[in-house]
Amino acid sequence: MASVLAVLTSGRRSGFTAQLLDRAIAGAAAVDGVHVDLLHAHDFNFGPCVSCFACVRRPQGACVLDDDMGRGGAGALFRAIAGANALLIADPVHNWSPTATARLLIERCYPFLWTGALKGMPAATLSCASNQGMQRLARRELCKWLFGLRTRYVGGLAAHVATFERALAEAGEIGAALARAALEDERARRAWDDPECFEHYVRHAPWDPLECYLENLTDGTLDAQASPMVTARGAFANARARELLEEAQAGLERTLDLYRAGDRVAAARALAEASAYWTNATWLEFLADEVIGTRQPQAYRPLPGRGQHADESP
Ligand SMILES: Cc1cc2nc3c(=O)[nH]c(=O)nc-3n(C[C@H](O)[C@H](O)[C@H](O)COP(=O)(O)O)c2cc1C
């Protein structure tokens, strides 16, 4: 049996969000070979990440906090995520955003970044608003977080209760689509590399990393010469990090050319590579000694075409 983990982050167990989730679960459960586990996030005990970075130093050791997202990977909620073939988060809109509970849940998935265990895992979201709305904004934010975990975005509902009947039908379809993806995942998880993942989000998701990452890497100018990487080449102490910055900068220029030519897919793939060099450079310069005290975990942003990191290069 393939398993879909459905997590309700609303405090209202029978509210609108819960009703949407019920419909999504019915859609999923109607797919042969799939069963759904429903958990209420509010039944579990978990708080914010405390930035101890123990999970980075010992990736298989997971989170050391003594709560349901920790206990060295034995926390009940963490285990449920690790064991599922697909993840569905049903979340009310709070303050024009996803809820703090959903945010906490994602934040505490940090250990999965280092093992790569969620790469390619099918995931979907339901966002539900009843007042001013901003459900589309909330959906985009949840999508961004799923991208960060490198899960495979299957769909997201942006619902307002004013059009609830339509939303219920869409929730059922998302549940069914997620269940079909869970079946594939059960056969073998299609773990993906970053270029494929970036492309998937550009093609199929309501949020993708292209514009915001280019803004980030060019200090808001879309001009490669304004990149913090240019300044960093003079300022970084680590010689290997400076070499990586050269590669990142060349990749950024390629990405911007493709972006200006209107090829968002090729630009996204080039960006995945350029930004990996940037990550490797900053890790060597800042994170390895100062912040985290360890080398970059193998599964996290390997250098393009090499499957390894800067500190492993000849
Ligand atoms: C702290 C808080 C903030 C909220 N902010 C918004 C909002 O920004 N936009 C909106 O339409 N509804 C907002 N709401 C209403 C919720 O979205 C509403 O409870 C939800 O749409 C229905 O899901 P539920 O039945 O699971 O609560 C807010 C509710 C709370 C408790």
The ligand as an ORCA input file, in Angstrom:
! r2SCAN-3c Opt
* xyz 0 1
  C      -4.909     34.408     13.534
  C      -5.855     34.331     12.378
  C      -5.564     35.053     11.224
  C      -6.419     35.000     10.122
  N      -6.087     35.673      9.000
  C      -6.883     35.570      7.913
  C      -6.515     36.176      6.685
  O      -5.478     36.790      6.547
  N      -7.363     36.058      5.636
  C      -8.537     35.367      5.734
  O      -9.296     35.308      4.770
  N      -8.889     34.734      6.874
  C      -8.093     34.823      7.961
  N      -8.434     34.171      9.103
  C      -9.610     33.297      9.080
  C      -9.172     31.872      8.736
  O      -8.605     31.855      7.482
  C     -10.338     30.899      8.818
  O     -10.367     30.418     10.111
  C     -10.163     29.797      7.802
  O     -10.364     30.335      6.548
  C     -11.133     28.730      7.880
  O     -10.461     27.571      8.223
  P     -10.804     26.890      9.601
  O     -12.286     26.588      9.551
  O      -9.937     25.699      9.574
  O     -10.488     27.877     10.669
  C      -7.602     34.222     10.211
  C      -7.863     33.477     11.362
  C      -7.012     33.541     12.417
  C      -7.334     32.707     13.654
*
